[in-house]
């Protein structure tokens, strides 16, 4: 059993708390700008990472509980700041996730219940593969990529940094998506995307 702190206190943090507890880990508490009051039994440790670590006597293992709803998410900035203070963010696979041998994941990446990540895939830092999403073989995800619930990446897909693949969206085999793209819910990406922006529809087209 390991002991973890949660960085963040909203809905995504509560999902991770639940998964860590089911894995048998102990949650020491959470650090957030304010007391969210939404995590029964998990104490609020304050808003200051340095003080929280000092109170515990060491920089702890942690998970990044700040969710991602846009390409402008601050997740990487937060991760960098905490790592600079010695906090460690191992990748976390929920007990209901299927993660094949031959998958690699960077710090603070999480694979949630019902998600499938297939052999040969590489996840960057702070990625989220959310509930019931599928990332097939030999995909490459950059840093801070969110594959939302029910989304599908076919084999050999490459997703650039800070992208969000919306709920139920699909990216077909071998397609490359450049950094800073928002793929809308239910969209189907059938060819390479080389210009950052928001893409919706089937086939996906840029609208912003």
C-alpha positions in Angstrom: 0.0 0.0 0.0 1.3 3.4 -1.0 0.3 6.8 0.4 -0.8 9.5 -2.0 -1.8 13.2 -2.0 -4.2 14.6 -4.5 -3.4 17.8 -6.3 -6.9 19.3 -7.0 -10.2 18.9 -5.3 -13.0 18.8 -8.0 -14.8 16.0 -9.8 -11.7 14.5 -11.5 -9.9 14.4 -8.1 -12.8 12.5 -6.6 -12.7 9.9 -9.4 -9.0 9.4 -8.7 -9.5 9.1 -5.0 -12.1 6.4 -5.6 -9.7 4.5 -7.9 -6.7 4.7 -5.6 -8.7 3.5 -2.6 -9.9 0.5 -4.6 -6.3 -0.3 -5.4 -5.6 -0.4 -1.7 -3.7 2.9 -1.4 -4.1 5.4 1.4 -5.1 9.0 0.6 -3.3 11.5 2.9 -5.3 14.5 1.7 -5.6 17.0 -1.1 -4.1 20.3 -2.0 -6.2 22.9 -3.8 -6.8 26.7 -3.9 -9.6 26.3 -1.4 -11.4 23.6 0.6 -13.8 22.0 -1.9 -15.6 20.0 0.8 -16.4 17.3 -1.7 -14.1 14.4 -0.7 -15.5 12.8 2.5 -12.8 11.3 4.7 -10.0 12.9 2.7 -8.6 16.0 4.6 -7.9 19.3 3.0 -4.2 20.0 3.3 -4.3 23.7 2.3 -3.4 25.6 -0.8 0.4 25.7 -0.5 2.4 22.7 -1.8 5.5 23.6 0.2 3.6 23.8 3.5 1.7 20.5 2.8 5.0 18.7 2.1 6.6 20.3 5.2 3.6 19.2 7.4 4.1 15.6 6.2 7.8 15.7 6.5 8.5 14.8 2.9 7.4 15.5 -0.7 4.8 12.8 -1.3 3.6 10.6 -4.1 0.8 12.4 -5.8 -1.8 12.3 -8.5 -2.9 15.2 -10.6 -6.6 15.7 -9.8 -7.1 18.8 -11.9 -9.3 18.0 -14.8 -9.0 19.0 -18.4 -11.8 20.6 -20.4 -9.9 22.7 -22.9 -6.5 23.0 -24.7 -5.7 25.9 -22.4 -5.7 23.7 -19.3 -3.1 24.6 -16.6 -2.3 21.0 -15.8 1.3 21.0 -17.1 2.1 24.2 -15.4 0.8 22.8 -12.1 2.7 19.5 -12.7 5.9 21.3 -13.4 5.6 23.4 -10.2 5.0 20.4 -8.0 7.7 18.2 -9.5 10.2 21.1 -9.0 9.4 20.7 -5.3 10.1 17.0 -5.3 6.6 15.6 -5.6 6.4 12.4 -7.5 3.5 11.6 -9.9 3.6 7.9 -11.0 1.1 6.9 -13.7 -2.1 5.4 -12.3 -4.2 2.7 -13.9 -7.7 2.3 -12.4 -8.6 -1.3 -11.3 -11.2 -1.5 -14.1 -8.8 -0.4 -16.9 -7.2 -2.8 -19.3 -3.6 -1.7 -20.1 -1.6 -4.1 -22.2 2.1 -5.1 -21.6 4.2 -2.8 -23.8 2.3 0.4 -22.9 4.4 3.2 -21.4 3.0 6.2 -19.6 4.6 9.4 -18.4 4.3 11.1 -15.0 0.8 12.0 -13.8 -1.0 10.1 -16.6 -4.1 8.1 -15.7 -6.2 5.4 -17.3 -9.7 5.2 -15.8 -12.2 2.4 -15.4 -13.4 0.7 -18.6 -10.7 2.2 -20.7 -8.5 0.1 -22.9 -4.9 1.0 -23.9 -3.3 -1.5 -26.3 0.3 -2.7 -26.7 2.9 -0.4 -28.2 1.1 2.8 -27.2 3.0 5.6 -25.5 1.3 8.2 -23.3 3.1 11.5 -22.5 3.0 13.4 -19.3 -0.3 14.2 -17.6 -2.5 12.3 -20.1 -6.1 11.2 -19.2 -7.6 8.2 -20.9 -11.1 8.5 -19.5 -13.9 6.1 -18.8 -14.6 3.6 -21.6 -12.1 5.2 -24.0 -10.1 3.1 -26.4 -6.5 3.8 -27.5 -5.4 1.0 -29.9 -2.0 -0.3 -30.7 1.1 1.8 -31.4 -0.5 5.2 -30.7 1.6 8.2 -29.6 0.0 10.7 -27.3 1.9 13.9 -26.4 1.8 15.7 -23.1 -1.5 16.7 -21.5 -3.8 14.9 -23.9 -7.3 14.1 -22.7 -9.1 11.2 -24.5 -12.6 11.8 -23.2 -15.2 9.1 -22.2 -16.1 6.8 -25.0 -13.6 8.2 -27.5 -11.6 5.9 -29.8 -8.2 6.2 -31.2 -7.5 3.5 -33.9 -4.1 2.0 -34.3 -1.0 4.1 -35.1 -2.7 7.5 -34.3 -0.5 10.4 -33.2 -1.9 13.1 -31.0 0.0 16.3 -30.3 0.5 18.1 -26.9 -2.4 19.6 -25.1 -5.1 18.1 -27.3 -8.6 17.1 -26.2 -10.4 14.3 -28.0 -14.1 14.9 -27.1 -16.6 12.4 -25.8 -17.4 9.7 -28.3 -15.1 11.1 -31.0 -13.0 8.8 -33.2 -9.7 9.2 -34.9 -9.1 6.6 -37.7 -6.0 4.5 -38.2 -2.7 6.2 -38.8 -4.0 9.8 -38.6 -1.9 12.6 -37.0 -3.4 15.4 -35.1 -1.2 18.4 -34.3 -0.8 20.1 -30.9 -3.5 22.3 -29.3 -6.5 20.8 -31.1 -10.0 20.3 -29.7 -11.9 17.5 -31.3 -15.6 17.9 -30.6 -17.9 15.3 -29.1 -18.9 12.6 -31.7 -16.5 14.0 -34.4 -14.7 11.6 -36.8 -11.1 12.6 -37.8 -10.4 10.9 -41.1 -7.3 12.8 -42.3 -4.2 14.5 -40.7 -4.8 17.7 -38.9 -2.0 20.2 -39.3 -3.5 23.5 -38.0 -4.4 23.9 -34.4 -8.1 24.7 -33.7 -11.5 23.2 -32.9 -12.8 20.5 -35.2 -16.3 19.1 -35.3 -18.5 16.8 -37.4 -18.1 13.8 -39.6 -15.7 14.1 -41.3 -14.2 16.6 -38.8 -13.8 20.2 -40.1 -12.2 23.2 -38.5 -14.6 25.8 -37.1 -12.3 28.0 -35.0 
